[in-house]
Amino acid sequence: MRSLVWFRGKELRLRDHAALHAAARDSRELIPVFVLSPEYFAPGGQERAPNRLRFVIESLRELAAGIEARGSRLLVVRGPAAEVIPQLASELRVDRVLAIRSGEPRSRARDERVRAALQVPFETFVQETLLDPDSVRTNAGGVFRVYGPFSRACGARLTEPSLSPAPQRLPTLPAAKQLSAAARFELPLPTLSGVGLTEDPRVQRGGERAAQARLKAFLSGPIGQYEHDRDRMDRPGTSRLSADLRFGTLSVRSVWAAVAKQPEDVRGRYALELLWREFAHYTLWHDPDVLSHPFRPEFRGFPWRGPNADFEAWWQGRTGYPVVDAAARQLLAEGFVHNRARMISASFLTKHLLVHYQHGEAHFLRYLTDGDLAQNNMGWQWSAGCGCDAQPYFRVFNPVTQGERFDPEGAYVRRYVPELARLPARYIHAPWLAPANVLAQAGVRLGGTYPEPIVEHTSARQRFLLVASEHLKRPGARAHA
């Protein structure tokens, strides 16, 4: 049997890769393929998602080296995939095409086009999530809309998964003469310089080896204090595995299995975070319109603002609220934002500034290395109060008290807003309260070296609550509530 294994951008690994494992087990000849999407690998693609593209290229090069070390070769071909995969399958006379299933709406539509165009079976495997989203239902057979019952239903079904190791050897490629049919599609492995990028040590490095090292480091250290430190912006208390799960340099099953080996009092909180990720993908699978509309219908037509001067100040890190500005600058510098800072930042944009959550969502997706449609959308809608299982709309984070609680000495702010680094901790999260002599000693000039707050917290909170309550009083909104 001749099999084509189609690697996509969500499973850039050799360990626990169900499609590769099945093909390696059953095939006499195996053709590994990766398709370069014109959206990202054509000129200008690096502007759309520079850090994700960097992570993919680094991961892809390692994947290709791993495949070559096992006696095969990764064929890198030009897209679009919906055209080239059926063409390759036909010209290479494969008996089947195998891949890991993706739950994103565009990917699902693409896969349906591929399936319709193929003359051979197209086998997809559920590995983006721990469970098949279609298999998790309420007792009445419906779809879960609230995280708590969903997580309990998943927890009751999940057992330690059986993981497939990376193959020691791969089945051979077809003979060179037969493989020559792919030559007109094939391209060299992409390089950072080839897409207009450079190495950046501040941005998390891609590849399966780096992912395994991060998992090992998390399990040997931060997981022990995860319950207490995960919200502390000034401590390395999180796993930093989000990009690895996004691009599949680690399978979520392998992370679940590793965490399951920890003592119950240690693994509990992190397991719930993995199930929150599961819930985001589950929600997108069953309600793909959530990418274009608020999950809660009563928020449709909400009078959000479009991009404006406040939005510019927010993404540039010039709002005058240090923890909000630190989050904005961390994103631009590192392609990452601490999760607590993400929530504070998103709440500030949508509630203090009344800017539509979709503008913040798109900005985060552009720069986040771990930018994931399902999770990014759920996080933004949660923060805006209009999402699935969202925080109540009337809860508005106070960026000052959030900073004082989760960055008490101001280490996070000092790192990303260095113009405030010399301020005492007492004033680091509200520099406008510092006496003039304290500001002068710290070299801070409000309105000069650092901006005045662009809104006042109490009045901005009251404004949002008034707008929201008036909107939700509408007859149409009440009918959906």
N, C-alpha and C positions, 0 to 999 in steps of 0.2 A: 504493500500500500504506500502511496506517495501522499504526504500530508503537507499542507501549507499552514504554518503557525503565524498568525498575524499578531504581532506585538503592537500594542497601542500605548498611548502616553499615560496609562493608569496602571501598568503592570511591568515596569522596567526592572525585572529581576529574573533570576533563575530558580531561586528557592520557592517552594510552594506556589508554583505556576501550573494550575490545573490543565490548561490547554497544552502547554509544553510537555507536561508529564504524560498526558494521554497519548500525544503524538509520538513521544520517544518510546513509549511502551509498545505501541501497536504498529509502528510504521517501519517499512524497509528503507524509505527515503524521506527526508524531512527538509523543508525549505522555510527557514525563519525569515520573516519580512517585517520591515518597519516602513511606514508611509510618511513622507514629509508633507505636512499640510501647507499649502500655499499661504494660508492665513498667517502663519507664523514664520515660515522659512523663506518666503519671498521678500524682496526689498521692502523695508519699513516694518516688517513683522516684529522686530525687536522693540518697537515703540508700543506695541499692544500689550506685551507682557514680558518685560526684559528679564525679570528674575526667574519666572517660570521657564522661560526659554533657556536660560543659562543652566538651570537645574536639569532640564531634559537633555541638553547636549552632553553635559558631564555624565549623566546616567546612561545615555545611549552609547557613548564611547566605551564605558565599562562593560555594558551588556554585550557589545560586539566583541570585545576582547574575551569575555567569558565564553561566548559561543565558539569563537575561533579556537580557544584552548581545549574545547571538547570535540574538535574535529570537524567543525562545520563553519559556516559563514553567514553573517546577517546581511541580507539583501536590503539595501536602503533605496527606496524608489520614490519618484515624484508623485504627488497626489494630483487630483483629489482621490481619496480612497474608494469612494463609491464607483469610480470608473476603473481604477488600476487593479484593484483586487480581483474583480471578475475577469479582466483581461489576462492577468497573470495566471489565474487558475485555469483558464482555457488554454493559453499558449504553453503552459508548463504541464498540462494534462494531469493535474492533481486529482486525487480521488475525494478529497474533502478539504475544507478550510476550518481551522479551529481558532478561537479567540476567547478572551475574557469579556463578559458582558458589561457594558456601561449603561448606567441609568439616566444619563443626561438626555434631555429630549432630542437635541440635534444628533447625538450619537445613536439613539434608538432609531431615528428616522433614516440615518445613513445605513445602519445595519439592515434595515428592512429593504432598502434599495439594493444593497449587496446581495441579500438573500434572494431577492426576486431575479437578479441578473445571473446568479450562479447556476450552473448546470449540475453541480455536485452538492452534497450536504454541507451546511454551514452550522457547525456545532459551537455553541457558546456556553461558558461556564460562569456560575455566580461566585465571584470572589471579591467584588468591590465592597461587598457587605458581608457580615457574618451569616446572615440568613437571607433567603430569597424574599424580597418584599411582598410578593404575592402569597407567601405562605404564612404571614403573620396577620391574623384577623381577630376581631373581637368575638365574644361568644355568640353574637348575633350574625357573624359573618361580615361585618363591616370593617372599615378602615379606622385605625386609631387616630385620634386628633389631639390627644394629650399624652405628654411624655411619660408620666408616672405609670399608668396602666400598660403602655407600650413596653416600657423597660421591664416591668414585671413579667409580661408575657414572653418577652425574649429571654429573660434570665431563666425562666422555667424550662426553656427548650434548649438552651445552649449547654453543650458539654465540651470537654477539651477536644479540639479538632485533631484529626490525623493529618499531619503535614507531610507533603512530599518533598524530599530533599532535592537539591540541584542535581541534575543528571551528571554522572561521571563522564559519560560519552554520549554523543548525539548520533542518530542515524546519519548516514552519508547524504550529501547532496546528490541530485541527479548527475549523470555524466555531463561533462562540459558542453558537448554538442547540444544536448537537450536543454541545458541551462542557458544557452546563448539566447534563447527566445526572450529572456528577461533583460538582455543588455540594453535595449533601447529605453527601458524604464529606469535603469539603475543610475544612482548618483553616489558620489563619495560621501563618507560620513561627514555630517556638518561639523564645523568648527565655530568657536566663539567669534574669531575674527571674521569668518565668512559671513556671519549675520550681523556684524557691526557691534559686537560685544567684546568685553575684555574680562579677564579674571578679576574677581572682587572678593578679597578675603573676608569682608564683612558679611557677605551673603552666604547662607548655608550651602555647603557643597553637596552635589548630587552623587548618586551611585550607591550600589547595594552595600559595598564595604563600609562606607560612611554611615549608612542607615543602621547596619548591624552594630557598629561601634556606639551609635547614639542610644540604641536600645539597651545595650549592655551597660552603658554609663548610667542610664536612668534607673535600671533595676538594681544597680549596686549603690545607688545614692539617693537621689531626690524622691523616689517612690516611697521611701520610709517616712518622709515628712510631707507627702503630697497633700494630704487633707488640710494641713496647716499652712503650707507655703505656696500652694498653687495660685493664690490671689495676690501674693506679695510681689509687687513689680520690682522690688529692689533685690530679689533673691532668685537664684537659678532653680526654682522649685517645680518647673514643668518639664514635660518629657521632651519637648522639641521634636516630636515625631510627626507633626502634622503634615509637613511636606513629603515625608516618606510614605505616609498613608495616602496622600493625594496622588502621588505618582507611582505608587506601588513598588517602590524600592524595598518596602516591607509589606507583606500582606497583612491585612487586619486580623486574619485568623492566627498568624504567627505571633502578633502582639498580644492578642487575647490569650493564647496558649502560654506565653511567657509570664504574663501577669497572673494567670490562674495558679501558677506555682508559688506565688507569694502567700504569706500568711493572710488569713481572711481580713484581719483588721488593717492590713496594709493595702491590699488590692481593691477593696470595696469602692473607694471614691473614684479611682482611675477607671475601674470597670464601668462605672456609671457614665463617665465621660465618653468612653468608647460607644456606649449605648446611645448617648446623645448624638454622636456622629451617625450612628445607625438610623436614628430617628430622622435626621435631616435628609438622608438619602431615601429613606422610606417615604417621607412626605413628598419629595420631588418625584419619585416614581409614580405615586398615586395622584399627584396634583401638579403636573408640569406647568400649568398656568401660573403657579406661584412665583415664577421668575418674572412675570410681567404685571401681576396684580397682587394687592395685599391678600394674604391668606384669609383674613377676616373680612367678609364682604362689606360690613358696615364702615370700613375705612376707605372704600372706593370713593373717589371724588374728594378726599380730604384735601383741604387747601394748603398743601405743602408749597414751598417756594422752589423756584428753579435755581440754577447756579447764579450766584451774585457775589458781591464783594465779601460778604460774610463767609461764603463757601471758599473763596480764594484764601482768605485768612486762615480758615480751618485747615485746608490741606497743606498750606505752607508752614503751619505751626506758628501762627502769629495772632492767636486769639486773645492773648493776655492771661490765659489760664494755663499755668505751667504744665500740669499733667496732661491736658489735652494737646498742648504743643509738643510735649515730649513724645506722645504717641505718633503724631503726624511726622515728626522728624525721624523717629525710629523706622517707620515704614519706608520713607524715602532713602534712608541710609542703608538699611539692612534687609529690606524686603520681608520684614517680620514685625509684628506688634504683639506684645504681651496680651494675653486674653482679657485680663481685667482692664487694661488700658484700651483695648478694642471696645469694650462695653461702655466705658466712660466717654470715649471719643464719639461713638455712634449716638449715644444718648444726647450728648451736647449738640451735635449737628442737627438731629431731628427734632429735639425738644427745645433747647435754648435758642436755636437759630431758625427752626421751622423749615429747614431745607429737606426736600424729598429724600427719603432713605435710599432711593435708587441711585442718586448721584454719589453718595458715600459708598454704596455697594460697588459701583463701577470703579471708583477710584481705588478702593481696597483690592478689587480683583485685578486691576492692572499691575499693581506693584507687589502684592503678596507672593512670595515664593510658594506658599501653601494655598494659594487662591483656588478654592473649590466652589463650584456653583451652588451645590446644595447647602454646604455649611455656611458659606458667606451670606447667602440669601436668608437662611434661617436666623443667623446672628443679627443681621441688620433689621429684619422684621421684628425679631424679639425685642431689640432695643427700642424700636420705634413704637412698640405697643400694638402692632397690627398683625403679628405673625402667629404661627401655630404655637400654642402653649406659651404665648408671649408674657413678658412682665406686664403688669397692668399699666394702661396708658398714663394713669395719674402718678406713677412712680417716676420721678425725675432725679437722676443722680446729681448730687452736688459735687462738682469737680474738686472743690477745696477739701471737703470732708473725706471724699474718696481718696484723695492724695494723702491726707494726714493718716488715714487708717491703713492704707496698703503700700505707702512709701514714706514711713514716718520720719526718717532722717533726710528724705529728699534725694537719696542716691540715684534713683531713676531719673528724676528731673535734672539733677546736676550733670548726668552723663549726656543727655540729649539736648538740654538747653543750657549750654555752658556759660552763657552770659549771666546766669543766676547762680553759678556754682559757689560763689563766696557769701551768699546770703545765709544767715542762721536758719536752722531747721524750723524755728518758730514761724518764719515768714516765707519759707521756700514755696509754699503752695498758694500764698496770697501776698505777693510782694507789694501790692498797693496798700497794705496795712502797715508796712514797715515804716518807722520814723525816717525822716529825711537823712539824719546822720548815719543810720544803719544802711540805707540805700547807697549813700555816698561812699561809705567804707567798703561796700561790696562792689563798687564800680557800676551800679545799676542806675540808669536814668529812665524812669518810666515815660513812655512816649518817645524815647530816643533809642537807647540800647535794647529796650524791651517794651512791647506795647502795653498800653492801658487795656483793661478788659473791654472787649467789643460789646458785651452786654453785661447787665447786672443780674446776678443769679436769681434773686427773689422775683424781680419784675419779669424776667424771661420765663421763669417757671409759671407765674400767674398768667402770663400771656398764653402760653401753650395750653394750660388747663382750661382757660376760657375758650380758646379756639376749638379744642377737642370736645369739650362738653357741648358747645353749640352745634358742632357737626353731628355728634352722636345723638342729639335730641331730635334730629330730622326724622320724619315718619319712616322714610325708606331705611334709614340706619337702624331704627328700633326694630323694624321687621326682620333685619338680618342678625340682630344681636343675640 
